[in-house]
Amino acid sequence: MSRIALHGGEPAVTHSLPTYPDIGDEEINAVVHQMRTGPLSIAGTGGIITEFEENFAKYHDVPFALSTNSGTSTLHVALWGAGVVAGSEVITPANTWISAICAILHANGVPVWCDIKPGTCAADAADIERKITTRTHAIMVCHLFGMPADMDKILAVGRKHGIPVIEDCSHGHGGVYKGKKLGTIGAMGCFSLQASKSMIAGEGGVTITNDQYYYERAMLVGHVPARLLPEVKLEVNRRWADTGFAWKYRCAPLSAAIANVQLRKLDTWNENRRANVELLKQQLEGIGCIEFSEIPADITPGFYGHPAFYHPEKLNGIPRSRFLEALRAEGLGLGTGYDPWHEKPLFQIEDPRAAGLPWAWPEGVKMRPARPGDLPVTEALNHSLLLFPAPHAPCPDTMKDFAEAIHKVVENASELENS
């Protein structure tokens, strides 16, 4: 192999990734049509909002889909829909995006950390069960990077203790777990449509469910009477319909117009993502320092990127930071996952009122800060994760370039040891 780029050689990557987000004439025409013919804000139902929600629900084979203005708001409405009130504990992995954790605080809940399952990036059912108390009102799991969590075991824990499971599907659009689309397995599924996601609205989100009670409660949080009065039917929820709670989380019609088009492209894009990742993995067979998660035959990831694990002991002890530096010089930039949120100051306090924060729990309810060693698998992942891109359009030459860059760095690893 030629000299590594970090030391003056030519970079291995000469082909680019496809441009994303991918906005074509269909999306542009849909937005222009909405601007010319439809309202730019819909407080109730009808129009492009209803059309998109019905299409999203049909795609997932569920009766209810509720659009909102962000993935974060989908989690907030779902948490309240599931019964989270002030002081309720919600079990969640720290290995997720910060907004998902803060959504628990928005619902006045208390985040309780669970560890992740070894060899994966997803919540460990056994540790979830260890963290359950009499105050636990919800379990929120993330299908991180589109890789489904072990829903059979997690749902079994939830059923055993009578606790609803919320799926954070912000990375899981179109993914399938044992014949069921992600988001349809737990009590509610929550999707982000932010501009980096597998399908986009620019900004937006959708909550789906099979349960009318959850749907109506979720709607109460972010909507106003124009929508609530015609849609909220159950007496237990109906008493709030003439006001709602009016966080004003409703989706913008222009965003819904974009998402409505993107939904039609999702399956094709996911097939391309899958093919690109498989090609890359084939090209990397025999590279011992990189381990990809095994994907069972009955699971189809959503492919928001693709995670792998770096083993420095299999590459002369070279730390991940040095390995990534060499790859970046070759033209391959890889992600490293999320910060260890449980270590941040926000989650090291016990009483939010005493710290002057905008959340209030009942007297005696405290957060239990995580200490070093409390989440050993999560902590190890923060030093080993590699996040590969999963492009939405065919790009075999780019995937081969990526593989060549890795082979080149691995075969010249000795150059990285003492430099």
Steps between C-alpha positions, in 0.01 A plus 500: 500500500612859438614735774222610734361849436575604858868478405475663160351227280204543267159462669323174420154655474448667164122460462240701692195394696160577344359836608262477792237609583372416156245761394374458145235649277224300670570655839544849353178472301311375806618798704421748224154346457435535872617861497274583209188309596502410865537659843844540652367408843232243582372514857248220455483211257480470124723587208858385470528430876226238492624362168851446637380353829271256320781395264744455789246296696425285195871439438531367856160324499380685810180700549654811655778738396549841660734747332695753705771759445800288610617160612549640851136605522388153389676356804352761735144432384556124511634513853198688627279274292653202679420646842821677599427775753710708737749273674440194281813303422574418136768243426718587202850430372748785516613385155256715303460859386476762774155620389353158572623515858386860547154406373464304825574820691252693283235252618616566860632145517822377655753331267631169633796358313521144372805347340513362147524139389857385428578487129223748418414868538154436651345473846557180697171341615662343805635834622166668429335254736761565768421872487121470542347647816148582616540842335588364153230610253668441162789334323640692202734317266679631194563300184836672478646546151201301371606179677192358677511448874417155639128574513380151596694506825434867570125462442496194725649712779244773435206258504625329816500831689211670320725770352453635144796495261556798271710451187724787396519433126681820404763283328275211405276609213389192306686255722337165579524280811370143458238599246391822671604848397690694763263727687210254493634261765478698823225728630609784270766564240663841456672618181712805426483663155794735555721559197761230569250218551418216260203699371452865578261789535770756577369503854218279620400178672230233516366289787318178407296258708236229482328634811238776488554594865871563448429687175252735661717569805799573275289738294391695808856602580587683180176598329207738543120464496474536122644149477413360840125558496430296185755224577507435876217251565576313822329652803811480716680726249203698372488726806823667382399538134367854524842628607769239456840582647606703198876451482429568130695210364308473174684434174538774237316419173810569291692247707220246460505553124870411486459197728203372302720473191799361686289220649442364149878477449589350838497130409712552189747713691522242777572226248783714364631562850493130570681415176769763559567377853512136390748584226722682748485212746592250228800712408609508866489127568817399680553839667523378857503837673149588377200294611152559359194398697347177378156562346258206541302395194170613653621855562532780245682810631392850416862593416554847642866444448637160598682430828811289551742442785872577491740263677836674552657182639464353151689790342821532698318681783444810286229711670179575319582873480821427308327249273229755419758771436667281239167416335399867484824574317402233247163674450286278722342677794326268747274590788557388858148508641368723774654663803463321835198712596464342842830663596389854409423759774127502416470137607728521801256710702247339731240775539420718195322767708804551718708553184254754358395275211154511337376164635329422828457160661307414815673541832750222559538398134862520387707412200753224555818616326704230329848444635802363314451128453119509528456448123806295405385390152394854406828637627698245298302586186603863535855386426432244226209608278555576132202635305518439127285692250214314334433698180147508361604471134719238331869596525710183465815692404481706819446190713802336337703814567399486867608138521829578328565781749453261791714226345769757430509629858484151652780365281717799589406504868864489607535856365247619758660345805784744569403805297 
